[in-house]
Amino acid sequence: MEVPRGQIRSLQVSLPKTLTTAGKTWTSAIAKEPVDTPLVLRRENLEGDYQANRKYHGGPDKALCGYCAEHYPYWSELLGQEMPFGAFGENLTVAGLTEDMLCIGDVLEVGEGGVLIQVSQPRQPCANVSKRWSRPDLPRRMEQTGWTGFYTRVIATGSIAPGDPLVLQERPHPGWTILRANTLMYAEVPDREAVAVLRSLPALSPEWKRILGRKMARSG
């Protein structure tokens, strides 16, 4: 499978802040804001970005969250409002690299400065997405479409900026797309053999391996 050249359409960061939904306050860094200048990408996060709940967000396997620009028209129509890039809490809004194109373990060069990131797992939509947009059904709809976005680890640090190209350098697990992984994760009756293969992929994050293992245990 050949992956076309992608690009960072928009770059977003945020520190944890207090938000209010339906009169209730909560703390999150999901309301990220766009930047138009280069930022330093470190091993565990992007300059100016941090997570409020480090138990479930952040860390070396989830240093960056990416989401696909191509999906935004669909969500804007569904929610009946213009959805700005960063609406799903992603650091990178990317063009040309959708979930059916990116594979677990893909290594992408960002820009021309030698920065390398590796796709580590699909993003799991959480309650913060629904709270931000007052749509309890939104995470489930993301799961149903398979348009969840993805997380990456950082292989080589450096500066990245809006407009930077994203070029595939390595593909250790061809065929194991983000979309295919999502299909297995959210299937009512999981394919146990396929899940076992997915869990065996060295590039898949330990967190996703644990979640898949629990899913298999519950399914008997």
Secondary structure as GFF3:
##gff-version 3
##sequence-region A 1 220
A	DSSP	beta_strand	6	13	.	.	.	ID=ss1
A	DSSP	beta_strand	17	21	.	.	.	ID=ss2
A	DSSP	beta_strand	24	28	.	.	.	ID=ss3
A	DSSP	beta_strand	33	35	.	.	.	ID=ss4
A	DSSP	beta_strand	39	41	.	.	.	ID=ss5
A	DSSP	three_ten_helix	60	62	.	.	.	ID=ss6
A	DSSP	beta_strand	64	68	.	.	.	ID=ss7
A	DSSP	three_ten_helix	69	71	.	.	.	ID=ss8
A	DSSP	alpha_helix	72	79	.	.	.	ID=ss9
A	DSSP	beta_strand	92	95	.	.	.	ID=ss10
A	DSSP	beta_strand	107	110	.	.	.	ID=ss11
A	DSSP	beta_strand	115	122	.	.	.	ID=ss12
A	DSSP	alpha_helix	127	133	.	.	.	ID=ss13
A	DSSP	alpha_helix	138	145	.	.	.	ID=ss14
A	DSSP	beta_strand	150	156	.	.	.	ID=ss15
A	DSSP	beta_strand	158	160	.	.	.	ID=ss16
A	DSSP	beta_strand	165	170	.	.	.	ID=ss17
A	DSSP	alpha_helix	178	186	.	.	.	ID=ss18
A	DSSP	alpha_helix	192	199	.	.	.	ID=ss19
A	DSSP	alpha_helix	206	219	.	.	.	ID=ss20
###
